[in-house]
Amino acid sequence: MDTGSGDSGEDSIMTAIPRLVIAGTESGCGKTSLASGLMSALRDRGLVVQPFKTGPDFIDPTHHTRICGRTSRNLDPFMMGEEGVLQTFVYASAGAGIAVVEGAMGLFDGIDGSDFSSTAHVARVLKAPVVLVVSAAASARSVHAVVRGFRDFDPRVRIAGIIFNRLAGTKHRDMIAAEEFVPALGYIPRQEGPGVQSRHLGLVMAHESDMMQSYGQVVRESCDLNAILAVARGAPPLSAPVFATAKNAEKRAAIGVARDNAFCFYYQDNLDRLARAGAEIRFFSPMDDRLPEMDALYLGGGYPELYADRLEASSCRHAIRDLAEHGMPIYGECGGLMYLGRSISTAREYQMAGILPACTEMTSRIQALGYVKGTFSGPDGFWTGGSRVLGHEFHFSRTECDPDARFALRLGQGTGILDGNDGLTEQNTVGTYTHAYFSDTFCEQFVAAAEAFRRYR
């Protein structure tokens, strides 16, 4: 699964899409609320807004997607390479009037304390101006020292404006405005009342709360939208390689994709690449639906532990096990791994598909968080031995495997399931804790395996 190059072609495409990056001085400064509110306010103006999120986050993009009516995409140089970031950005922005990119963590926070894969890194790749969100909750004039430090820290990044957040009132605003030297594009009062709730993997999903969309009114009342639009429209033209494979490839096989409240963590690029490789994607709910006709199965991550009783009661788990025993290719990530095992234990033990020789227990502490780099090693299956995997892991569970368990992935970076091993495999099924960013090569292999299963079963 070689993902470093983006699998690009030789031709390039140009775009003059207005764009900006909403970044923060630190995690928790309010950039997610403000980015979502800005998307909502711009859409209310009649603009077609294409949303993006830097890094591997799955949850914030669900809020973006609900607000904008267009699928939010991840932009992550570690998983995609710089060329892949450009490729996805230009491809996804087609037909939009403006692109809004929400950053992650602090502006300059990259991998292992470096700049790599930081929000600043993405902003440079996209040649995008940055609007910096600064919390003024516990300071006044001192915020300008923070702004000056961020402005001057990396001259390759253009901080075009500031949104000051969590102001106490008019006097607080006036104290800050008296010495403004980077244009202030908004002064947001402290918001009273409950915010968007969190759970163990981050904020709740968009289908569980409309709170983010409500920030559109806050942005309209407290920010200079004309000035923000002028910043975005000042971004220079951008070129990126086009995708090497045709968008409308002949459909060679049907791949079932579990998508419901239990399985909701997917990179849209992965689904698009499978489709370009010839897959007909058929979404279904393992909790509520009967299995569709399919030649392979992809189970993403999510929250199977919250719906374990319904997953246990559904006949899907038995039907999936029967298909696995006949050799159907199955790929599961994190929550998918948990479902493919024998059981999930929360307050009690719930029976799952029973394909992989393992049981999963939820834990109160985080078990792994960070980027993953690994190599497919064997036994042979629908992957190529030696091909590279890049992705991310984040989970509050522990999977205990049988002593004779076999693994298809060896990690050079990351935790995996056991001692750097990931990709628990049985028959033609693989389950990983790694949320991988698929390459065209991997997608071609997965679709070819599905086609072979359809032909010879």
SVG drawing of the C-alpha trace seen along z (x, -y; Angstrom):
<svg xmlns="http://www.w3.org/2000/svg" viewBox="-32 -52 43 74">
<polyline fill="none" stroke="black" stroke-width="0.4" points="0.0,0.0 2.5,-2.6 1.0,-5.9 3.9,-8.3 3.7,-9.6 -0.1,-10.0 0.0,-7.7 -0.2,-10.7 0.0,-11.0 2.2,-13.3 -0.6,-15.9 -1.5,-18.7 -4.6,-20.8 -4.8,-24.5 -7.2,-26.1 -7.7,-29.6 -10.1,-28.6 -10.2,-31.2 -9.0,-29.5 -7.8,-30.0 -6.7,-28.0 -8.3,-28.4 -5.5,-27.7 -5.1,-28.0 -2.4,-28.9 -3.1,-25.6 -5.6,-22.9 -8.7,-24.1 -8.6,-27.7 -11.9,-27.4 -10.8,-26.9 -13.2,-23.9 -16.2,-26.0 -15.0,-29.0 -14.1,-27.1 -17.5,-25.4 -19.2,-28.7 -17.4,-30.3 -18.4,-27.5 -22.0,-28.0 -21.9,-31.8 -20.3,-31.6 -22.8,-29.0 -25.6,-31.3 -24.2,-33.9 -24.8,-31.6 -21.3,-30.4 -20.5,-26.7 -18.0,-25.9 -15.6,-23.0 -14.3,-21.9 -11.1,-20.3 -9.3,-19.2 -5.6,-18.9 -4.4,-15.7 -6.0,-12.3 -9.1,-13.4 -12.4,-11.6 -14.9,-13.5 -14.5,-17.2 -15.0,-16.4 -18.5,-15.0 -19.5,-18.5 -18.0,-20.2 -19.8,-17.8 -23.2,-18.4 -22.8,-22.1 -21.5,-22.5 -23.3,-19.7 -20.0,-18.6 -17.8,-15.8 -14.9,-17.2 -11.5,-15.8 -8.4,-15.2 -5.1,-16.8 -2.2,-15.0 1.4,-15.2 2.5,-12.2 -0.1,-9.8 -0.6,-11.5 2.7,-13.2 2.7,-16.8 1.7,-15.9 -1.2,-13.9 -2.4,-16.9 -2.4,-19.1 -4.1,-16.4 -6.9,-15.9 -7.4,-19.6 -7.7,-20.5 -9.9,-17.5 -12.3,-18.1 -12.5,-21.9 -13.9,-21.6 -17.2,-23.4 -16.7,-25.2 -16.6,-29.0 -14.3,-28.9 -12.3,-26.3 -12.0,-26.4 -9.3,-24.3 -9.5,-23.7 -6.1,-23.1 -5.2,-20.7 -3.5,-21.4 -1.3,-24.6 -0.3,-26.1 3.3,-24.8 2.7,-21.5 3.9,-18.6 5.1,-15.1 7.4,-14.5 7.8,-18.2 8.8,-18.9 7.1,-21.0 6.3,-18.0 2.5,-17.4 1.7,-20.5 -1.1,-22.9 1.7,-25.3 3.1,-22.6 -0.3,-22.2 -0.8,-25.9 2.6,-26.2 1.8,-23.3 -1.6,-25.0 -0.1,-28.5 -3.0,-29.4 -3.3,-32.4 -3.8,-31.7 -6.4,-33.2 -5.2,-32.6 -7.6,-32.0 -6.3,-33.4 -8.0,-32.8 -8.1,-36.1 -9.9,-34.5 -7.2,-35.3 -5.3,-38.2 -5.7,-41.5 -2.6,-43.4 -0.5,-40.3 -2.2,-38.6 -0.2,-40.8 3.0,-39.2 1.5,-35.9 0.4,-37.2 3.8,-38.7 5.5,-35.5 3.3,-33.4 3.6,-36.0 7.4,-36.0 8.1,-32.4 8.0,-31.1 8.1,-33.8 7.0,-31.1 3.5,-31.1 1.4,-34.2 -0.8,-35.0 -3.3,-37.3 -5.6,-38.0 -6.6,-37.2 -9.9,-36.1 -9.8,-36.9 -12.0,-34.4 -13.6,-34.3 -13.7,-38.1 -15.4,-39.2 -17.1,-42.2 -16.7,-45.6 -14.1,-46.9 -12.0,-43.8 -12.3,-44.2 -11.3,-47.8 -8.2,-47.0 -7.0,-44.6 -8.0,-46.7 -5.9,-49.7 -2.6,-48.0 -3.7,-45.8 -0.9,-45.3 -2.2,-42.2 -5.7,-42.8 -8.4,-41.6 -11.0,-39.8 -13.3,-39.0 -13.8,-39.5 -15.9,-36.6 -17.6,-37.0 -17.3,-34.2 -20.1,-31.8 -22.3,-30.8 -24.1,-27.4 -23.2,-23.9 -20.8,-23.2 -20.4,-20.2 -19.8,-17.2 -16.8,-14.9 -16.3,-11.2 -13.2,-9.0 -12.2,-9.6 -13.0,-13.3 -16.2,-15.3 -19.4,-13.6 -20.3,-13.0 -22.3,-15.5 -25.4,-13.3 -25.5,-13.7 -25.3,-17.5 -26.3,-20.6 -24.2,-22.8 -21.4,-23.5 -23.8,-24.8 -25.2,-27.2 -21.8,-29.0 -22.7,-30.5 -24.7,-33.1 -21.9,-33.9 -19.5,-34.4 -21.9,-36.5 -22.4,-38.8 -18.8,-39.0 -16.5,-38.7 -15.9,-40.8 -16.9,-38.3 -16.0,-40.7 -12.5,-41.0 -12.2,-37.2 -13.4,-36.7 -10.8,-39.2 -8.1,-37.2 -9.3,-34.0 -9.5,-35.6 -5.9,-36.8 -4.6,-33.2 -2.5,-32.6 -3.4,-30.0 -2.5,-26.4 -1.5,-23.4 -1.7,-19.8 -1.3,-16.4 -4.4,-14.8 -5.4,-11.3 -3.8,-8.6 -6.9,-6.4 -10.1,-7.3 -13.0,-8.6 -15.6,-6.4 -13.7,-3.0 -15.7,0.0 -17.3,1.7 -15.5,5.0 -16.8,6.0 -19.1,4.9 -17.6,3.9 -19.8,3.7 -18.9,0.8 -20.3,0.8 -21.6,-2.7 -23.8,-3.6 -23.3,-5.0 -21.1,-2.1 -18.8,-2.3 -18.4,-5.9 -14.6,-6.6 -13.6,-6.6 -11.3,-8.7 -13.3,-9.8 -10.2,-9.4 -10.1,-5.7 -13.7,-5.2 -13.0,-7.3 -9.8,-5.3 -11.7,-2.0 -14.3,-3.3 -11.7,-4.4 -10.2,-1.0 -13.5,0.5 -15.5,1.1 -19.2,0.5 -19.5,-0.7 -22.6,0.6 -23.2,-1.0 -25.1,0.9 -25.6,1.1 -24.4,4.3 -26.8,3.3 -30.0,2.8 -29.7,4.2 -29.4,7.4 -26.1,7.9 -26.1,6.6 -24.8,8.7 -21.1,8.1 -17.7,9.6 -15.6,8.0 -16.2,6.1 -14.6,3.0 -15.4,2.2 -14.1,-1.1 -13.6,-2.4 -16.1,-4.0 -17.9,-3.1 -19.0,0.6 -18.6,0.7 -21.6,-1.8 -23.8,0.5 -22.5,3.9 -25.9,5.2 -27.4,4.4 -24.4,5.8 -24.7,9.0 -28.4,9.3 -28.1,8.7 -27.9,11.7 -25.2,9.8 -22.4,11.1 -23.3,14.7 -23.7,13.9 -20.3,12.2 -18.6,15.1 -20.1,17.5 -18.7,15.4 -15.3,15.2 -15.2,19.0 -15.7,19.1 -12.7,16.8 -14.4,13.4 -11.8,10.6 -12.6,8.6 -10.6,5.6 -11.4,4.1 -9.9,1.1 -10.0,0.5 -13.8,0.8 -13.9,3.2 -11.1,5.3 -13.1,5.4 -16.2,6.5 -14.4,9.2 -13.1,10.8 -15.0,13.1 -16.3,10.6 -16.2,7.0 -16.3,6.5 -17.7,3.4 -19.9,3.8 -20.4,7.3 -19.2,9.5 -20.9,9.2 -20.5,11.8 -19.2,10.5 -18.5,12.1 -15.9,14.6 -13.8,14.6 -10.5,13.4 -9.0,15.4 -9.2,12.6 -11.3,10.8 -11.4,7.1 -11.8,5.3 -12.6,1.6 -10.2,-0.2 -10.4,-3.4 -7.0,-4.6 -5.8,-5.3 -3.8,-2.4 -2.3,-3.9 -2.3,-7.3 -0.1,-8.4 1.0,-7.9 1.8,-4.4 4.3,-3.2 4.5,0.4 5.0,3.1 2.8,6.0 4.8,9.1 2.6,12.2 1.0,14.6 0.0,13.8 -3.5,12.5 -5.1,9.7 -2.1,7.6 1.5,7.6 4.2,8.5 6.6,5.7 4.2,2.9 4.1,0.0 1.3,-1.2 1.0,-4.7 -1.8,-5.7 -2.9,-6.5 -4.0,-4.7 -6.2,-6.0 -8.1,-3.6 -9.2,-2.9 -9.3,0.9 -7.0,3.9 -7.3,6.9 -6.1,10.2 -5.2,12.8 -4.8,16.5 -1.2,17.8 -1.0,19.0 -2.4,15.8 -0.9,14.6 -0.2,11.0 0.0,9.5 1.6,6.1 4.9,5.4 5.1,1.8 8.3,-0.2 6.3,-3.0 3.2,-2.6 1.8,-0.1 -0.6,2.1 -2.3,5.1 0.7,6.8 4.4,5.8 4.4,3.8 2.4,6.5 -0.9,5.4 -3.1,6.9 -4.5,9.9 -5.4,12.3 -7.4,15.5 -8.6,16.9 -8.8,13.9 -9.7,11.5 -7.4,8.8 -8.2,6.6 -5.9,3.7 -5.8,1.0 -4.3,-1.2 -6.5,-3.5 -4.6,-3.4 -4.6,-5.9 -5.1,-3.7 -2.9,-3.9 -4.1,-3.2 -2.0,0.0 -3.7,1.4 -7.2,0.5 -6.4,2.3 -5.4,5.4 -8.4,5.3 -10.8,4.9 -9.0,7.6 -9.4,10.0 -13.1,9.2 -13.4,9.8 -11.7,13.1 -14.0,14.1 -17.1,13.3 -15.8,15.2 -14.8,18.4 -17.0,18.8"/>
</svg>
